[in-house]
Amino acid sequence: METLVARLERTAAAMPERTALQQEGRRLDYRGLHAAALDFARGLRARGIAPGDRVALILPNCIEAVVAWYGCWRAGAVVVPLNAQARERDFLPWLQHSGARLLVHDGNEDAARAAAAADVPVLAAQQCLAGEGHGLRDAAADLSQPDPDALAAILYTSGTTGAPKGVALRHRNLAANTASILDSLGLRADDSTVSTLPFYYAYGASVLHTHLAVGARIVLEENLVFPHLITEALARERATGFSGVPSTFALLLDRGQLDRHDLSALRYLTQAGGAMAPAMARRVRAAFPQARLFVMYGQTEASARLTCLPPERFEDKAGSVGLPIANVEIQVRREDGSPAATGKPGEVWARGPNVMAGYWQAPEATAATLVDGWLRTGDEGQLDADGFLWLSGRRSDMIKTGAHRVHPQDVEEVIAELPGVREVAVAGLDDGLLGQVVAAFLVPGDDAPTEMAVKAHCRQRLATYKIPKQVAFVSELPKTASGKIRRAALTQGNP
C-alpha cells in the first residue's frame, strides 16, 4: 500500500517544478513542498516528537497547513486538525482528549490560551517553512516512511453536543480512499482546483490529498464570505475543478455573479457534505453546462467517500447518491441487522479499506459503530435494482408526527423546486397533540415565495402529513463547521 506521503514524494520526483500550492502571491512547487515537509519533520523530531505522537493543527487553509500535514506524517506523527474558527472552550477538550504533544497555530489567541491550559507547547505556523527547502540534501535518511497501518490522523466530527468524538484514520484508510476517489473522478496532473473547504473537515482534506496525489495545482482561497471573489478566482486561474457542499453552490448561484466571468475551463464539480436537492443540482448543471457534476456521499468515518453518482446517470437517477466507489461495499439493513430487500428502507452499512480504525479513546462508541468489519452510518436509505443508493436522511432526524414518520429530505426536495428559495431545511417541532409537526425554514432569494405558496406547492406534491404546518423565513440556516445543517438548532426557541 503506497501511503500519501510516498505518493507525494513520487510526484515530486516526477514533476518537481509543477506548482503544487498557490496562495495569493505565493507559490510552492512539488519539489519545494517535499523539501519543506522533510524540514518540518526534522524540526518536530528535534522538539522530541516521536512516531505516534499527536500534533494538533489550528490553521486556516494555507501553504503552511499543507506542509504541516505532510511534515507530521514524514516524522511519523499523527495529525489532529482542529477547527480554526472555534474558540478556547472548544479547543481545550480536543487538545486534552487527543493527548496532543504540540500545537501548531497561526497567532490564534484562543488556541494559545487553550494550549496553555492543557500544558501543550506551541509552534508558530511560520516555522513550517523555516527550513527553506534544505531537507532534500540528506535524502531523508534519518526519517523512515510511515507504516500503512500506523495512525495518520484524528478528525473530530462536527457534532454539537457530548464529549469529543475523534475519528481515527490510518495511513491505509486515507490512501485507499484517495485511490478510489481518483478512480471515480479521473483527476489529472494538468487539473487545478480552487480550494475553499477547510482541511480540518474530511471533505476538504480529501480534496487536498486527491489533487496532490496526481500532481495537480491547488489554489487556496480563504472562504465564501464574498462568493463573487471565488468566481473571480475560478476564472482568473482557469481552474478545471471545484468542490463544495450544497450551501456553497447555493451561494455561488445566488451571489457569485457567474454570468460575468469566463468559467469555460471548468470540467468537473464535486458535491458532498449533505444532501443536495435534485432541483438545486439541476440549477448547478445549468449554470456550469460544460462541467461534469459528481454528486457524492460519505462520512468522516469512511475517510471521506462511500458513493458517487456518475454525471452521465444524473437524469435517470436524479436524487440518488450513486454507486459505491471502488473497493467499497454498501448494504441496507433492517433493524435486526438482516439485509433489506431491494427498494426497502433501512440503515446504510458500509465496508472497505477506507473505514476508520475506530473512535479515539472511545471503545464503546467504536463497538457500537463498527460491527464485524462494517460501518453503521446512521443514515437511512434504500438500494434500487441497479445498486444505486437513495438516502432519506439521518435516522435521528426523522420527524414523528402522529402515526407517521417523515424524512426531512422528502419535504426539502419539494420546497427546493420553488424559484426564490436559496436554501431550505425541515425539522420537527414539538406538538402536544401529534408529538411533532413538520416545520420548514427557508433562506429566501430574489422573488421568494410566500408561506401560502410554499404550502400550496407542497400540497400538490406531498402526502397531507408531510405538508409543513409552519413556514419560517430566516437569514441563514445554522450549520456545523463542515457546512451541514444543524436541525436541532432550527427548533430551539420555538414554541
MOKA-V118283 format. One record per residue. N is the residue number from 1. RES is the residue in one small letter. PSI is psi in radians with two decimals (* if undefined). Layout:
n:N res:RES psi:PSI
n:N res:RES psi:PSI
//
This chain:
n:1 res:m psi:2.09
n:2 res:e psi:2.07
n:3 res:t psi:2.92
n:4 res:l psi:-0.54
n:5 res:v psi:-0.85
n:6 res:a psi:-0.65
n:7 res:r psi:-0.71
n:8 res:l psi:-0.74
n:9 res:e psi:-0.61
n:10 res:r psi:-0.70
n:11 res:t psi:-0.74
n:12 res:a psi:-0.60
n:13 res:a psi:-0.60
n:14 res:a psi:-0.60
n:15 res:m psi:1.13
n:16 res:p psi:-0.56
n:17 res:e psi:-0.01
n:18 res:r psi:2.40
n:19 res:t psi:2.19
n:20 res:a psi:-0.84
n:21 res:l psi:2.48
n:22 res:q psi:2.26
n:23 res:q psi:1.99
n:24 res:e psi:-2.07
n:25 res:g psi:0.12
n:26 res:r psi:2.56
n:27 res:r psi:2.56
n:28 res:l psi:2.12
n:29 res:d psi:3.09
n:30 res:y psi:-0.60
n:31 res:r psi:-0.78
n:32 res:g psi:-0.67
n:33 res:l psi:-0.79
n:34 res:h psi:-0.83
n:35 res:a psi:-0.76
n:36 res:a psi:-0.67
n:37 res:a psi:-0.71
n:38 res:l psi:-0.78
n:39 res:d psi:-0.76
n:40 res:f psi:-0.67
n:41 res:a psi:-0.77
n:42 res:r psi:-0.64
n:43 res:g psi:-0.67
n:44 res:l psi:-0.76
n:45 res:r psi:-0.68
n:46 res:a psi:-0.47
n:47 res:r psi:0.10
n:48 res:g psi:0.15
n:49 res:i psi:2.16
n:50 res:a psi:2.81
n:51 res:p psi:2.33
n:52 res:g psi:-0.28
n:53 res:d psi:2.58
n:54 res:r psi:2.32
n:55 res:v psi:2.06
n:56 res:a psi:2.44
n:57 res:l psi:2.12
n:58 res:i psi:1.47
n:59 res:l psi:2.49
n:60 res:p psi:2.99
n:61 res:n psi:2.00
n:62 res:c psi:2.91
n:63 res:i psi:-0.70
n:64 res:e psi:-0.61
n:65 res:a psi:-0.70
n:66 res:v psi:-0.76
n:67 res:v psi:-0.71
n:68 res:a psi:-0.76
n:69 res:w psi:-1.00
n:70 res:y psi:-0.49
n:71 res:g psi:-0.72
n:72 res:c psi:-0.81
n:73 res:w psi:-0.68
n:74 res:r psi:-0.45
n:75 res:a psi:-0.03
n:76 res:g psi:0.13
n:77 res:a psi:2.88
n:78 res:v psi:2.19
n:79 res:v psi:2.28
n:80 res:v psi:1.52
n:81 res:p psi:2.19
n:82 res:l psi:2.67
n:83 res:n psi:1.93
n:84 res:a psi:-0.22
n:85 res:q psi:-0.08
n:86 res:a psi:-3.07
n:87 res:r psi:3.03
n:88 res:e psi:-0.72
n:89 res:r psi:-0.40
n:90 res:d psi:-0.74
n:91 res:f psi:-0.74
n:92 res:l psi:-0.86
n:93 res:p psi:-0.65
n:94 res:w psi:-0.80
n:95 res:l psi:-0.73
n:96 res:q psi:-0.74
n:97 res:h psi:-0.70
n:98 res:s psi:-0.34
n:99 res:g psi:0.63
n:100 res:a psi:2.40
n:101 res:r psi:-0.26
n:102 res:l psi:2.57
n:103 res:l psi:2.21
n:104 res:v psi:2.14
n:105 res:h psi:2.89
n:106 res:d psi:1.12
n:107 res:g psi:0.34
n:108 res:n psi:1.96
n:109 res:e psi:-0.67
n:110 res:d psi:-0.71
n:111 res:a psi:-0.74
n:112 res:a psi:-0.75
n:113 res:r psi:-0.72
n:114 res:a psi:-0.70
n:115 res:a psi:-0.72
n:116 res:a psi:-0.74
n:117 res:a psi:-0.57
n:118 res:a psi:0.02
n:119 res:d psi:0.79
n:120 res:v psi:2.16
n:121 res:p psi:2.67
n:122 res:v psi:2.77
n:123 res:l psi:2.31
n:124 res:a psi:2.53
n:125 res:a psi:-0.56
n:126 res:q psi:-0.45
n:127 res:q psi:-0.26
n:128 res:c psi:-0.50
n:129 res:l psi:0.28
n:130 res:a psi:-0.43
n:131 res:g psi:-0.28
n:132 res:e psi:0.55
n:133 res:g psi:0.44
n:134 res:h psi:-0.08
n:135 res:g psi:-0.47
n:136 res:l psi:-0.29
n:137 res:r psi:-0.61
n:138 res:d psi:0.03
n:139 res:a psi:0.50
n:140 res:a psi:0.58
n:141 res:a psi:-0.49
n:142 res:d psi:0.08
n:143 res:l psi:2.09
n:144 res:s psi:2.69
n:145 res:q psi:2.53
n:146 res:p psi:2.52
n:147 res:d psi:2.31
n:148 res:p psi:-0.49
n:149 res:d psi:-0.04
n:150 res:a psi:2.70
n:151 res:l psi:2.34
n:152 res:a psi:-0.69
n:153 res:a psi:2.67
n:154 res:i psi:2.00
n:155 res:l psi:2.10
n:156 res:y psi:2.16
n:157 res:t psi:2.76
n:158 res:s psi:0.73
n:159 res:g psi:2.88
n:160 res:t psi:-0.18
n:161 res:t psi:2.91
n:162 res:g psi:-3.13
n:163 res:a psi:2.79
n:164 res:p psi:2.47
n:165 res:k psi:1.76
n:166 res:g psi:2.10
n:167 res:v psi:2.06
n:168 res:a psi:2.06
n:169 res:l psi:2.35
n:170 res:r psi:2.83
n:171 res:h psi:-0.64
n:172 res:r psi:-0.71
n:173 res:n psi:-0.86
n:174 res:l psi:-0.70
n:175 res:a psi:-0.73
n:176 res:a psi:-0.77
n:177 res:n psi:-0.67
n:178 res:t psi:-0.80
n:179 res:a psi:-0.71
n:180 res:s psi:-0.67
n:181 res:i psi:-0.73
n:182 res:l psi:-0.64
n:183 res:d psi:-0.63
n:184 res:s psi:-0.75
n:185 res:l psi:-0.43
n:186 res:g psi:0.72
n:187 res:l psi:2.63
n:188 res:r psi:2.91
n:189 res:a psi:-0.47
n:190 res:d psi:0.15
n:191 res:d psi:2.76
n:192 res:s psi:2.55
n:193 res:t psi:2.58
n:194 res:v psi:2.03
n:195 res:s psi:2.11
n:196 res:t psi:-0.25
n:197 res:l psi:2.27
n:198 res:p psi:2.54
n:199 res:f psi:-0.32
n:200 res:y psi:-0.06
n:201 res:y psi:2.32
n:202 res:a psi:-0.68
n:203 res:y psi:-0.79
n:204 res:g psi:-0.73
n:205 res:a psi:-0.67
n:206 res:s psi:-0.74
n:207 res:v psi:-0.75
n:208 res:l psi:-0.94
n:209 res:h psi:-0.64
n:210 res:t psi:-0.69
n:211 res:h psi:-0.67
n:212 res:l psi:-0.55
n:213 res:a psi:-0.43
n:214 res:v psi:0.02
n:215 res:g psi:0.41
n:216 res:a psi:3.01
n:217 res:r psi:2.34
n:218 res:i psi:2.09
n:219 res:v psi:2.04
n:220 res:l psi:2.18
n:221 res:e psi:2.63
n:222 res:e psi:-1.15
n:223 res:n psi:-2.92
n:224 res:l psi:0.49
n:225 res:v psi:-0.66
n:226 res:f psi:1.55
n:227 res:p psi:-0.58
n:228 res:h psi:-0.42
n:229 res:l psi:-0.54
n:230 res:i psi:-0.76
n:231 res:t psi:-0.75
n:232 res:e psi:-0.74
n:233 res:a psi:-0.72
n:234 res:l psi:-0.72
n:235 res:a psi:-0.81
n:236 res:r psi:-0.74
n:237 res:e psi:-0.02
n:238 res:r psi:0.79
n:239 res:a psi:2.46
n:240 res:t psi:-0.23
n:241 res:g psi:2.78
n:242 res:f psi:2.48
n:243 res:s psi:2.48
n:244 res:g psi:2.91
n:245 res:v psi:2.96
n:246 res:p psi:-0.70
n:247 res:s psi:-0.50
n:248 res:t psi:-0.87
n:249 res:f psi:-0.58
n:250 res:a psi:-0.74
n:251 res:l psi:-0.75
n:252 res:l psi:-0.72
n:253 res:l psi:-0.63
n:254 res:d psi:-0.67
n:255 res:r psi:0.24
n:256 res:g psi:-0.10
n:257 res:q psi:0.82
n:258 res:l psi:-0.57
n:259 res:d psi:-0.13
n:260 res:r psi:-0.01
n:261 res:h psi:2.67
n:262 res:d psi:1.86
n:263 res:l psi:0.43
n:264 res:s psi:-0.28
n:265 res:a psi:-0.35
n:266 res:l psi:2.20
n:267 res:r psi:-0.25
n:268 res:y psi:2.52
n:269 res:l psi:2.47
n:270 res:t psi:2.48
n:271 res:q psi:2.26
n:272 res:a psi:-2.85
n:273 res:g psi:0.57
n:274 res:g psi:2.77
n:275 res:a psi:2.37
n:276 res:m psi:2.15
n:277 res:a psi:2.48
n:278 res:p psi:-0.62
n:279 res:a psi:-0.71
n:280 res:m psi:-0.75
n:281 res:a psi:-0.66
n:282 res:r psi:-0.64
n:283 res:r psi:-0.69
n:284 res:v psi:-0.78
n:285 res:r psi:-0.64
n:286 res:a psi:-0.60
n:287 res:a psi:-0.47
n:288 res:f psi:1.16
n:289 res:p psi:-0.43
n:290 res:q psi:-0.17
n:291 res:a psi:2.50
n:292 res:r psi:2.20
n:293 res:l psi:2.10
n:294 res:f psi:1.93
n:295 res:v psi:2.19
n:296 res:m psi:2.83
n:297 res:y psi:2.48
n:298 res:g psi:-2.97
n:299 res:q psi:2.73
n:300 res:t psi:-0.66
n:301 res:e psi:-0.23
n:302 res:a psi:0.41
n:303 res:s psi:0.00
n:304 res:a psi:-1.06
n:305 res:r psi:2.49
n:306 res:l psi:-0.74
n:307 res:t psi:2.86
n:308 res:c psi:2.34
n:309 res:l psi:1.96
n:310 res:p psi:2.39
n:311 res:p psi:-0.60
n:312 res:e psi:-0.18
n:313 res:r psi:0.13
n:314 res:f psi:-0.82
n:315 res:e psi:-0.73
n:316 res:d psi:-0.18
n:317 res:k psi:0.51
n:318 res:a psi:2.24
n:319 res:g psi:-0.30
n:320 res:s psi:2.69
n:321 res:v psi:0.17
n:322 res:g psi:-2.73
n:323 res:l psi:2.74
n:324 res:p psi:2.45
n:325 res:i psi:2.99
n:326 res:a psi:2.35
n:327 res:n psi:0.22
n:328 res:v psi:2.39
n:329 res:e psi:2.46
n:330 res:i psi:2.34
n:331 res:q psi:2.66
n:332 res:v psi:2.18
n:333 res:r psi:2.63
n:334 res:r psi:3.10
n:335 res:e psi:-0.59
n:336 res:d psi:0.05
n:337 res:g psi:-0.07
n:338 res:s psi:2.66
n:339 res:p psi:2.37
n:340 res:a psi:2.62
n:341 res:a psi:2.78
n:342 res:t psi:2.27
n:343 res:g psi:-0.03
n:344 res:k psi:2.48
n:345 res:p psi:2.79
n:346 res:g psi:-2.98
n:347 res:e psi:2.44
n:348 res:v psi:2.18
n:349 res:w psi:2.57
n:350 res:a psi:2.61
n:351 res:r psi:2.47
n:352 res:g psi:2.97
n:353 res:p psi:-0.16
n:354 res:n psi:-0.17
n:355 res:v psi:2.41
n:356 res:m psi:2.82
n:357 res:a psi:-0.48
n:358 res:g psi:-3.04
n:359 res:y psi:2.34
n:360 res:w psi:2.17
n:361 res:q psi:0.63
n:362 res:a psi:1.26
n:363 res:p psi:-0.60
n:364 res:e psi:-0.76
n:365 res:a psi:-0.64
n:366 res:t psi:-0.79
n:367 res:a psi:-0.55
n:368 res:a psi:-0.39
n:369 res:t psi:-0.61
n:370 res:l psi:1.99
n:371 res:v psi:1.96
n:372 res:d psi:0.71
n:373 res:g psi:-0.02
n:374 res:w psi:2.51
n:375 res:l psi:2.11
n:376 res:r psi:1.95
n:377 res:t psi:-0.41
n:378 res:g psi:0.02
n:379 res:d psi:2.54
n:380 res:e psi:2.47
n:381 res:g psi:-3.01
n:382 res:q psi:2.71
n:383 res:l psi:2.36
n:384 res:d psi:-3.12
n:385 res:a psi:-0.38
n:386 res:d psi:0.04
n:387 res:g psi:0.14
n:388 res:f psi:2.45
n:389 res:l psi:2.35
n:390 res:w psi:2.07
n:391 res:l psi:2.60
n:392 res:s psi:0.04
n:393 res:g psi:3.08
n:394 res:r psi:2.49
n:395 res:r psi:-0.63
n:396 res:s psi:-0.25
n:397 res:d psi:-0.15
n:398 res:m psi:2.37
n:399 res:i psi:2.23
n:400 res:k psi:1.80
n:401 res:t psi:1.94
n:402 res:g psi:-2.27
n:403 res:a psi:0.08
n:404 res:h psi:2.76
n:405 res:r psi:2.25
n:406 res:v psi:2.21
n:407 res:h psi:2.18
n:408 res:p psi:-0.62
n:409 res:q psi:-0.59
n:410 res:d psi:-0.74
n:411 res:v psi:-0.70
n:412 res:e psi:-0.73
n:413 res:e psi:-0.63
n:414 res:v psi:-0.81
n:415 res:i psi:-0.60
n:416 res:a psi:-0.28
n:417 res:e psi:-0.38
n:418 res:l psi:2.36
n:419 res:p psi:2.57
n:420 res:g psi:0.13
n:421 res:v psi:1.89
n:422 res:r psi:-0.84
n:423 res:e psi:2.70
n:424 res:v psi:2.50
n:425 res:a psi:2.55
n:426 res:v psi:2.43
n:427 res:a psi:2.97
n:428 res:g psi:2.29
n:429 res:l psi:2.41
n:430 res:d psi:2.44
n:431 res:d psi:2.29
n:432 res:g psi:-0.52
n:433 res:l psi:-0.84
n:434 res:l psi:-0.08
n:435 res:g psi:-1.02
n:436 res:q psi:2.70
n:437 res:v psi:2.76
n:438 res:v psi:2.27
n:439 res:a psi:2.40
n:440 res:a psi:2.40
n:441 res:f psi:2.08
n:442 res:l psi:2.40
n:443 res:v psi:1.93
n:444 res:p psi:2.55
n:445 res:g psi:-2.68
n:446 res:d psi:2.49
n:447 res:d psi:0.83
n:448 res:a psi:2.56
n:449 res:p psi:2.76
n:450 res:t psi:2.93
n:451 res:e psi:-0.71
n:452 res:m psi:-0.69
n:453 res:a psi:-0.65
n:454 res:v psi:-0.83
n:455 res:k psi:-0.66
n:456 res:a psi:-0.72
n:457 res:h psi:-0.75
n:458 res:c psi:-0.64
n:459 res:r psi:-0.54
n:460 res:q psi:-0.37
n:461 res:r psi:-0.17
n:462 res:l psi:2.74
n:463 res:a psi:2.70
n:464 res:t psi:-0.71
n:465 res:y psi:-0.18
n:466 res:k psi:-0.17
n:467 res:i psi:2.25
n:468 res:p psi:2.31
n:469 res:k psi:-0.48
n:470 res:q psi:2.48
n:471 res:v psi:2.12
n:472 res:a psi:2.48
n:473 res:f psi:2.18
n:474 res:v psi:2.77
n:475 res:s psi:-0.50
n:476 res:e psi:2.81
n:477 res:l psi:2.46
n:478 res:p psi:2.31
n:479 res:k psi:2.74
n:480 res:t psi:3.06
n:481 res:a psi:-0.46
n:482 res:s psi:0.05
n:483 res:g psi:0.05
n:484 res:k psi:2.53
n:485 res:i psi:2.32
n:486 res:r psi:1.60
n:487 res:r psi:-0.64
n:488 res:a psi:-0.62
n:489 res:a psi:-0.39
n:490 res:l psi:-0.60
n:491 res:t psi:-0.05
n:492 res:q psi:2.27
n:493 res:g psi:-0.08
n:494 res:n psi:2.58
n:495 res:p psi:*
//
